[in-house]
Amino acid sequence: MAEHGTVEYATATGNDLPAHEATYENFVHLAFVGTFLVINILLGLTIGAVADHWFIAACVIVVSILIGLHGLATGARAPIVVMTVLSVLALGLTA
């Protein structure tokens, strides 16, 4: 049977907490930007299919993808949120 002694994380080898926290922050950022990117693409498809404004829909989708890639590369979260607000406004104006 295994020993049930006290585990000491401070002296354990391979315990790289800063690397774990950085990986978690990268995952949260990817999930945030990815979620808003999918929302923007769906809003663009809604503008095209429901309102039948395919040029505006294509612009929303392409610009959203570019802003999403920029956000992933730089770590910025605000531009994709602003693009989502603009996409909702575009949907409201075309519907």
N, C-alpha and C positions, 0 to 999 in steps of 0.2 A: 504494500500500500504506500501511497505517497505521504510525505510528511506534510503536516498542516501547520508549519511554522509561519512566522510573520514575514510577509513579503515587503521588502524594502525597495521602493521604486527609485529612491534617490541614488542608490548605488547599483542599480541594475544596469547591465550593459545593453545598449541599443535603445535606451529610453530617450528619444529625441523629441521632446515636447514642442519646441519651436517649429520643427518640420511638420509635425502633426497639425498644429494650429494653422500653419500656412496652407497646408493641403485642404483643411476644412474651409478656410476663408475662400480659397479658389473654387471649391465646390459650391459654396453658397453663392458666390458671384456668378458662376456659370448657370446655376439654377435660376437666379433672378433674371439675368439678361435673356436666357433661353425662354423663360416663361413669357416675358414681355414681347420677345420676338415672335413667338407663336401667336400670341394675342393680336399683334399687328398684322401678321399674315392672314389670320382669320378675318380681321376687320377689312383688310384689302379685298379678300375674296367675297365678303358680304357686300361691299360697295359695288363690286363688279357684277355679282349674280343678282342681287336684289334690286339695286338701283340702276343697273345696266349702264354704269359709267366705267368701262373697262380701262380707259386711259388713266383715270385718276387711281383706279385700283392697282394698275401696274406701277404707277409712280409710288404709291404708298408701300407696296411690297418691296420694290427695289431699294428705296430710301431706307426702309426699316432694316433690310438685310445689311446694308452698308453701315448704318448706325450701330446695329448689333455687333458686327465684326469690329468696329471701332471700339465699342464698349468692352468687348472681350480682350482686345489687344492692350488697351490703356488702363482698364480697371474702372472706367467711369460708368456710373449707373444712371445718372440724371438724364443724359440724352435719350435713352430708350424710353424713359418714362414720359418725357416731353413728346416724343414721337407717338406714343400711345394716345396722349391727349389730343394731338393733332389728327390722328386717325379717327378718333371718336368724333371730333368736330367735322371732319370730312364726311363721315357717314351721316351725321346729322344734316349737313348742308345738301347732300346729294339725295337723301331719301325723301 
